[in-house]
Amino acid sequence: MTASVPHMLGNFAPVPDEATVTELAVTGTLPPELTGWYLRNGPNPREAASAHWFMGDGMVHGVRLEGGRATAYRNRWVRTSTFTHGARLYDEDGTVDLTAGKANTHVVRHAGRTLALVESSYPYELDGRPGHELETVGPYDFHGRLRTPMTAHPKTCPSTGELHFFGYGGLTAPYLTYHRADADGELVLSRPVDVGAHTMMHDFFLTSGHVVFMDLPILFDLARATSGRPGMPYTWTPDHGARLGVLRRDDPYGAVRWFEIDTCFVFHTLNAHEEADGRRLVLYVVRYDSLGDGVRTTGPGTLWRWTVDLALGTVHEEQLDDRACEFPRVDDRLAGLPARTGQVTTGGEPHSGGHGGAIHRYDLERGTVTSHRFDGGRVPGEAAFAPADDRAGGPGWLLTFVHDPATDRSDLVVLDADDLSGPPTATVHLPRRVPAGFHGNWLPDGH
């Protein structure tokens, strides 16, 4: 493997080491309400090479904010069994080691545990003690109760504190299992869901009364997986069809209702909620018309709304905007509830004449968009919401790492969510580049 492949160039290239730097320079004024860590996970192959961007070793980057200061930056590899001694998910004799994986996709907190996630394997717990932040504690399987991988996109119910998630994959059925952990972190529910084939299922939906799964036509390809060909071992198979599976939360072992939709693929959901009469589910997604084999994007993702009519058994599919976007996020305290606003990221394009990326915030009720654009070729990542107070859907800030190709360094940019087109509230100047990555969260102290 050489560094000439696209996912090893520019800001996709890995950084070679770990660092701890204190007292970072800040332009602007950091809100004193922000006390905690902004963490973001992403692939950073230790050997400076990987067969696909999705396959690099996980590295979590964190910035500590406290009392209007940026007191520390830390980056640490997640020391999975794959990282430390080359463990493999599938051994030659067919055994499965769910501690093996990259833990490179997301970082979340539930019931006091900070978990680095990848959808192929178990979560890995990270240390949160002062002076030990982001050190690897070890794999976490919910005290032996989790027997499948865990999605990188779990959802926390704001009403119950329960963590809803799923695991998919494997060479034999069941290819999908739905899980639920209570507010104290105990795994209390695991039930198989019949989907008929091992389809790649990166995300799902949660509402106040339902969970919704996406059975979409990108199928595991064993021949590809064993051939040594580059890319992810999945093949675009439109004849498989596309459908949504709806399960009632109050009847978690009941039947899953399936609703056909147009052929497409979705990596990420924005949010979902139920209309007041309980008859319709409203789902927001970043939708792709198709994928190429190996999980290659063949065109842009755009924001869509799907409305599932439970009484009629239909789905109304509607494109809301034509601008390319990814990494949709809302105020997570409104997960599964009506959220008026949500944001997405548009990345910069290579050789774009200096044009950078943007954060777009949608008012989903009014159908309007407010944008913050980055000049000089600067490119933002996913923007996580950090609340200013305890009012869900209230004021707050958007936090994102932004890469500047002119200096080959990165900043943590803090934007006022209610004045997105204005200048940044603050910019934390980091001592190094943070490579392009995936997902993260603002983790305030005391929560």
C-alpha positions as CSV (number, residue, x, y, z in Angstrom):
1,M,0.0,0.0,0.0
2,T,1.4,3.4,-1.0
3,A,0.5,6.9,0.0
4,S,-0.6,7.7,-3.6
5,V,-4.2,6.6,-3.0
6,P,-6.7,9.4,-2.5
7,H,-7.6,8.5,1.1
8,M,-4.0,8.9,2.1
9,L,-3.4,12.3,0.6
10,G,-3.9,15.9,1.9
11,N,-6.0,16.0,5.1
12,F,-6.9,12.4,4.7
13,A,-3.3,11.4,5.5
14,P,-2.7,10.1,9.0
15,V,-0.7,11.9,11.7
16,P,2.3,9.9,13.0
17,D,2.0,10.2,16.8
18,E,0.1,11.2,19.9
19,A,0.4,14.5,21.7
20,T,-0.7,16.4,24.7
21,V,-0.6,20.2,24.5
22,T,-1.9,22.6,27.1
23,E,-3.1,26.2,27.0
24,L,-4.1,26.7,23.4
25,A,-4.3,30.1,21.7
26,V,-7.8,31.4,21.0
27,T,-9.2,34.0,18.7
28,G,-12.5,35.5,19.8
29,T,-14.2,34.6,23.1
30,L,-14.9,31.1,24.2
31,P,-18.3,30.9,25.9
32,P,-17.8,30.3,29.7
33,E,-20.7,27.9,29.7
34,L,-18.7,25.4,27.7
35,T,-16.8,23.2,30.2
36,G,-16.0,19.8,29.0
37,W,-14.4,17.9,26.1
38,Y,-15.1,18.1,22.4
39,L,-14.1,14.6,21.1
40,R,-14.0,13.4,17.5
41,N,-13.1,10.0,16.2
42,G,-11.6,9.0,12.8
43,P,-9.3,6.6,10.9
44,N,-5.6,7.1,11.4
45,P,-3.6,4.0,10.3
46,R,-0.6,3.4,12.5
47,E,1.4,2.0,9.6
48,A,0.4,5.0,7.5
49,A,-1.5,2.9,5.0
50,S,-5.0,1.3,4.8
51,A,-7.0,-0.4,2.1
52,H,-9.9,2.0,2.4
53,W,-10.5,5.2,4.3
54,F,-13.0,3.4,6.5
55,M,-10.3,0.8,7.6
56,G,-7.7,3.0,9.4
57,D,-7.0,2.5,13.1
58,G,-9.2,4.7,15.3
59,M,-7.8,7.9,16.7
60,V,-9.8,10.2,19.0
61,H,-8.9,13.9,19.1
62,G,-10.1,16.0,22.0
63,V,-10.0,19.7,23.1
64,R,-10.7,20.6,26.6
65,L,-12.7,23.9,27.2
66,E,-13.0,25.3,30.7
67,G,-13.9,28.8,32.0
68,G,-13.5,30.5,28.7
69,R,-10.1,28.9,28.0
70,A,-8.9,26.0,25.8
71,T,-6.8,24.2,28.4
72,A,-5.7,21.1,26.5
73,Y,-5.5,19.2,23.2
74,R,-5.0,15.4,23.3
75,N,-5.0,12.7,20.5
76,R,-4.8,9.0,21.2
77,W,-5.1,5.8,19.2
78,V,-7.8,3.4,20.4
79,R,-5.8,0.4,21.5
80,T,-8.0,-2.4,20.2
81,S,-6.8,-6.0,20.0
82,T,-6.3,-5.4,16.3
83,F,-4.1,-2.4,17.1
84,T,-2.1,-4.0,19.8
85,H,-1.5,-7.5,18.4
86,G,-3.2,-7.8,15.0
87,A,-6.3,-9.7,16.1
88,R,-8.7,-10.4,13.3
89,L,-12.5,-10.3,13.3
90,Y,-12.8,-13.6,11.4
91,D,-10.1,-16.2,12.0
92,E,-9.3,-18.9,9.4
93,D,-11.2,-21.5,11.4
94,G,-14.3,-19.4,11.3
95,T,-14.3,-18.1,14.8
96,V,-15.3,-14.5,15.4
97,D,-13.4,-12.1,17.8
98,L,-15.7,-9.1,18.4
99,T,-12.9,-7.3,20.3
100,A,-11.0,-7.1,16.9
101,G,-11.7,-3.9,15.0
102,K,-10.7,-0.3,14.4
103,A,-13.0,1.6,16.8
104,N,-12.6,4.5,14.4
105,T,-16.1,5.9,13.7
106,H,-17.8,7.6,16.6
107,V,-17.3,8.5,20.3
108,V,-20.3,8.7,22.6
109,R,-21.1,8.7,26.3
110,H,-23.7,6.6,28.1
111,A,-24.2,5.9,31.8
112,G,-20.9,7.5,32.6
113,R,-18.9,5.5,30.1
114,T,-17.1,7.0,27.0
115,L,-17.2,4.6,24.2
116,A,-15.3,4.5,20.9
117,L,-17.4,2.8,18.2
118,V,-17.2,1.0,14.9
119,E,-20.0,-1.1,13.5
120,S,-18.1,-4.3,13.0
121,S,-17.1,-5.0,16.6
122,Y,-17.6,-4.3,20.3
123,P,-17.2,-0.7,21.6
124,Y,-14.0,0.2,23.4
125,E,-14.2,2.2,26.6
126,L,-12.0,5.3,27.0
127,D,-10.7,6.7,30.3
128,G,-12.1,10.0,31.4
129,R,-10.0,10.6,34.5
130,P,-8.1,13.9,34.6
131,G,-4.6,13.3,33.1
132,H,-5.7,10.0,31.6
133,E,-8.3,11.3,29.1
134,L,-8.7,9.2,26.0
135,E,-6.5,6.3,27.2
136,T,-8.0,2.9,26.3
137,V,-9.7,1.0,29.1
138,G,-10.6,-2.0,27.0
139,P,-13.5,-3.6,25.1
140,Y,-16.9,-3.2,26.5
141,D,-19.6,-5.9,26.0
142,F,-22.2,-4.7,28.6
143,H,-21.0,-7.2,31.2
144,G,-21.0,-10.1,28.8
145,R,-24.6,-9.5,27.6
146,L,-23.7,-8.1,24.1
147,R,-23.1,-10.9,21.6
148,T,-23.1,-8.9,18.4
149,P,-21.3,-5.9,17.1
150,M,-22.6,-2.5,18.0
151,T,-23.6,0.2,15.5
152,A,-21.6,3.4,15.5
153,H,-24.8,5.4,15.6
154,P,-26.7,4.5,18.8
155,K,-29.6,6.8,19.9
156,T,-30.3,8.0,23.4
157,C,-34.0,8.5,24.2
158,P,-34.3,11.9,25.9
159,S,-37.4,10.8,27.8
160,T,-36.2,7.5,29.2
161,G,-32.4,7.8,29.0
162,E,-32.4,4.4,27.3
163,L,-29.7,3.7,24.6
164,H,-31.1,2.1,21.5
165,F,-28.7,0.5,19.0
166,F,-28.3,-2.6,16.8
167,G,-25.7,-4.9,15.5
168,Y,-25.5,-6.3,12.0
169,G,-23.3,-8.6,9.9
170,G,-22.2,-12.1,10.0
171,L,-22.1,-15.0,7.5
172,T,-25.3,-16.5,8.7
173,A,-28.7,-15.3,10.0
174,P,-29.8,-13.5,12.0
175,Y,-28.0,-10.6,10.2
176,L,-29.6,-7.9,12.4
177,T,-30.2,-7.7,16.2
178,Y,-31.9,-4.8,17.9
179,H,-30.6,-3.9,21.4
180,R,-31.7,-1.6,24.2
181,A,-29.7,-0.5,27.3
182,D,-31.4,1.2,30.2
183,A,-30.3,4.6,31.6
184,D,-27.9,2.9,34.0
185,G,-26.1,1.1,31.1
186,E,-27.6,-2.4,31.6
187,L,-28.4,-4.2,28.4
188,V,-32.0,-5.2,28.9
189,L,-33.2,-6.2,25.4
190,S,-31.7,-8.1,22.4
191,R,-33.9,-9.4,19.6
192,P,-33.1,-10.7,16.2
193,V,-34.7,-9.0,13.1
194,D,-35.1,-11.0,9.9
195,V,-33.7,-9.1,7.0
196,G,-32.9,-12.0,4.7
197,A,-29.3,-11.0,3.9
198,H,-26.2,-9.3,5.3
199,T,-26.8,-5.7,4.1
200,M,-24.6,-2.8,5.2
201,M,-26.7,-0.9,7.8
202,H,-24.8,2.1,9.1
203,D,-27.6,4.1,10.9
204,F,-31.3,3.9,11.9
205,F,-34.1,6.0,13.3
206,L,-35.6,6.5,16.7
207,T,-38.9,8.1,17.5
208,S,-40.9,8.4,20.7
209,G,-42.8,5.2,19.9
210,H,-40.8,3.3,17.2
211,V,-37.4,2.3,15.9
212,V,-37.0,2.2,12.1
213,F,-34.3,0.1,10.3
214,M,-33.1,0.6,6.7
215,D,-32.7,-2.6,4.6
216,L,-30.9,-1.2,1.6
217,P,-29.2,-2.9,-1.4
218,I,-25.5,-2.9,-0.5
219,L,-24.7,-6.6,0.3
220,F,-21.8,-8.3,1.8
221,D,-19.7,-10.0,-0.8
222,L,-17.7,-13.0,0.6
223,A,-15.7,-13.4,-2.7
224,R,-14.7,-9.8,-2.6
225,A,-13.8,-10.1,1.1
226,T,-11.4,-13.0,0.5
227,S,-10.0,-11.7,-2.8
228,G,-7.7,-9.0,-1.4
229,R,-9.3,-6.4,-3.7
230,P,-9.3,-2.8,-2.3
231,G,-12.4,-1.3,-0.9
232,M,-15.1,-2.5,1.5
233,P,-16.4,-6.1,0.8
234,Y,-19.9,-5.0,-0.3
235,T,-21.5,-5.0,-3.7
236,W,-24.3,-2.7,-4.9
237,T,-27.2,-5.0,-5.6
238,P,-30.3,-3.0,-6.7
239,D,-32.4,-6.2,-7.2
240,H,-32.4,-6.6,-3.5
241,G,-34.7,-3.6,-3.2
242,A,-35.0,-1.0,-0.5
243,R,-37.3,-0.9,2.5
244,L,-37.9,0.5,6.0
245,G,-38.7,-1.8,8.9
246,V,-40.8,-0.2,11.7
247,L,-40.9,-1.7,15.2
248,R,-43.0,-0.5,18.0
249,R,-40.9,0.4,21.1
250,D,-43.7,-0.8,23.5
251,D,-43.8,-4.2,21.7
252,P,-40.1,-4.8,21.1
253,Y,-40.6,-8.5,20.3
254,G,-43.5,-7.9,18.0
255,A,-43.7,-7.9,14.3
256,V,-41.6,-5.6,12.1
257,R,-43.7,-3.8,9.5
258,W,-41.8,-3.3,6.2
259,F,-42.4,-0.4,3.8
260,E,-40.9,-0.4,0.3
261,I,-39.0,2.7,-0.8
262,D,-37.2,3.8,-4.0
263,T,-33.7,2.2,-4.4
264,C,-31.1,4.3,-2.6
265,F,-28.5,4.3,0.1
266,V,-28.2,6.2,3.4
267,F,-25.2,6.5,5.6
268,H,-26.6,8.9,8.1
269,T,-30.0,10.1,9.5
270,L,-30.7,13.6,10.7
271,N,-33.6,12.8,13.0
272,A,-37.1,11.4,13.1
273,H,-40.3,12.1,15.0
274,E,-44.0,11.1,15.1
275,E,-46.8,13.4,14.1
276,A,-49.2,14.3,16.9
277,D,-51.8,11.8,15.8
278,G,-49.3,9.0,15.9
279,R,-50.3,8.0,12.4
280,R,-47.2,9.2,10.6
281,L,-43.5,9.0,11.2
282,V,-41.3,11.8,9.7
283,L,-37.8,10.8,8.9
284,Y,-34.9,13.0,7.7
285,V,-31.9,11.5,5.9
286,V,-29.0,12.3,3.7
287,R,-29.8,10.1,0.7
288,Y,-27.7,8.8,-2.2
289,D,-29.3,7.6,-5.4
290,S,-26.9,4.6,-5.5
291,L,-23.5,3.4,-4.4
292,G,-20.7,1.7,-6.3
293,D,-19.2,-1.6,-5.4
294,G,-16.8,-1.4,-2.5
295,V,-19.0,1.3,-0.9
296,R,-17.9,4.0,-3.3
297,T,-20.1,7.1,-3.6
298,T,-21.1,7.7,-7.2
299,G,-22.8,11.0,-6.7
300,P,-23.7,13.5,-3.9
301,G,-25.8,12.9,-0.9
302,T,-28.7,15.4,-0.4
303,L,-31.3,16.0,2.3
304,W,-34.6,14.2,2.0
305,R,-37.7,13.7,4.1
306,W,-39.5,10.4,4.2
307,T,-43.1,10.3,5.7
308,V,-44.2,6.9,6.7
309,D,-48.0,6.6,6.9
310,L,-48.7,3.7,9.3
311,A,-52.4,3.6,8.5
312,L,-52.1,3.6,4.7
313,G,-48.9,1.5,4.6
314,T,-47.1,4.0,2.3
315,V,-44.0,6.2,2.3
316,H,-43.9,9.7,0.7
317,E,-40.3,10.5,-0.4
318,E,-39.4,14.2,-0.9
319,Q,-36.1,15.9,-1.6
320,L,-35.7,19.0,0.5
321,D,-32.5,20.5,-1.1
322,D,-30.1,19.8,-3.9
323,R,-26.8,20.9,-2.3
324,A,-24.4,18.1,-1.6
325,C,-24.0,17.4,2.1
326,E,-23.1,14.8,4.8
327,F,-22.8,14.5,8.6
328,P,-26.3,15.5,9.6
329,R,-26.8,16.4,13.3
330,V,-29.4,17.9,15.6
331,D,-29.4,18.8,19.3
332,D,-29.2,15.3,20.6
333,R,-31.6,16.1,23.4
334,L,-34.3,16.1,20.7
335,A,-33.4,12.7,19.3
336,G,-36.7,11.0,18.2
337,L,-38.7,14.2,18.9
338,P,-39.6,17.1,16.7
339,A,-36.5,19.2,16.1
340,R,-37.0,22.4,14.2
341,T,-33.4,22.8,13.2
342,G,-30.5,20.5,12.1
343,Q,-27.1,21.1,10.5
344,V,-25.1,19.3,7.7
345,T,-21.6,19.7,6.4
346,T,-20.5,20.4,2.8
347,G,-16.8,19.6,2.3
348,G,-14.5,21.5,0.0
349,E,-13.5,20.1,-3.4
350,P,-9.9,19.5,-4.5
351,H,-8.6,22.1,-6.9
352,S,-11.7,24.3,-6.2
353,G,-10.0,27.6,-6.7
354,G,-9.8,28.3,-3.0
355,H,-13.4,27.6,-2.2
356,G,-13.8,25.8,1.1
357,G,-16.6,24.0,2.8
358,A,-19.6,25.1,4.7
359,I,-22.0,24.3,7.6
360,H,-25.7,24.6,6.6
361,R,-28.4,24.8,9.2
362,Y,-31.9,24.0,8.1
363,D,-35.1,25.3,9.6
364,L,-37.2,22.2,8.9
365,E,-40.5,24.0,9.7
366,R,-39.9,27.1,7.5
367,G,-37.9,25.3,4.8
368,T,-35.0,27.9,5.0
369,V,-31.2,27.4,5.2
370,T,-28.5,29.5,6.9
371,S,-24.9,28.9,6.1
372,H,-21.4,29.5,7.4
373,R,-18.9,29.3,4.6
374,F,-15.1,28.8,5.1
375,D,-12.8,30.7,2.7
376,G,-9.3,30.0,1.7
377,G,-10.0,26.3,0.9
378,R,-10.7,25.6,4.6
379,V,-12.8,22.4,5.1
380,P,-15.0,21.7,8.2
381,G,-15.9,18.3,9.5
382,E,-19.1,17.3,11.3
383,A,-20.6,20.0,13.5
384,A,-21.8,18.8,16.9
385,F,-24.2,20.9,18.9
386,A,-23.2,22.2,22.4
387,P,-26.2,23.6,24.4
388,A,-26.1,26.9,26.2
389,D,-28.6,25.8,28.8
390,D,-31.0,23.0,29.7
391,R,-33.7,23.9,27.2
392,A,-33.8,21.2,24.5
393,G,-33.8,23.0,21.1
394,G,-32.6,26.2,22.8
395,P,-29.5,28.3,22.1
396,G,-26.1,26.8,21.7
397,W,-23.0,26.5,19.6
398,L,-21.8,24.3,16.8
399,L,-18.3,22.8,17.2
400,T,-16.2,21.5,14.3
401,F,-12.6,20.8,13.4
402,V,-11.6,22.9,10.3
403,H,-8.5,22.1,8.2
404,D,-6.5,25.0,6.6
405,P,-4.5,23.7,3.6
406,A,-2.4,26.9,3.6
407,T,-0.9,26.1,7.0
408,D,-1.7,22.3,7.1
409,R,-3.0,22.8,10.6
410,S,-6.5,22.6,12.1
411,D,-8.7,24.8,14.3
412,L,-11.6,24.0,16.6
413,V,-14.2,26.5,15.4
414,V,-17.1,27.5,17.6
415,L,-20.1,29.0,15.8
416,D,-23.3,30.5,17.3
417,A,-26.0,28.2,16.1
418,D,-28.6,31.0,16.0
419,D,-26.2,33.4,14.1
420,L,-24.5,30.9,11.8
421,S,-23.8,33.3,9.0
422,G,-21.9,35.6,11.4
423,P,-18.2,35.3,12.3
424,P,-17.1,32.5,14.6
425,T,-17.7,33.0,18.3
426,A,-14.2,31.6,18.9
427,T,-11.4,29.8,17.1
428,V,-9.1,27.5,19.0
429,H,-5.8,27.2,17.2
430,L,-4.5,23.6,17.5
431,P,-0.9,22.6,17.5
432,R,-1.2,20.3,14.6
433,R,-3.5,19.0,11.8
434,V,-6.5,16.9,12.7
435,P,-7.0,14.5,9.8
436,A,-10.4,14.2,8.1
437,G,-12.6,11.9,10.2
438,F,-16.0,10.9,11.1
439,H,-18.1,11.6,14.2
440,G,-17.9,13.1,17.7
441,N,-19.6,14.9,20.5
442,W,-19.5,17.7,23.0
443,L,-19.3,15.9,26.4
444,P,-19.9,18.5,29.1
445,D,-18.7,17.9,32.7
446,G,-21.2,16.5,35.1
447,H,-23.5,14.8,32.5
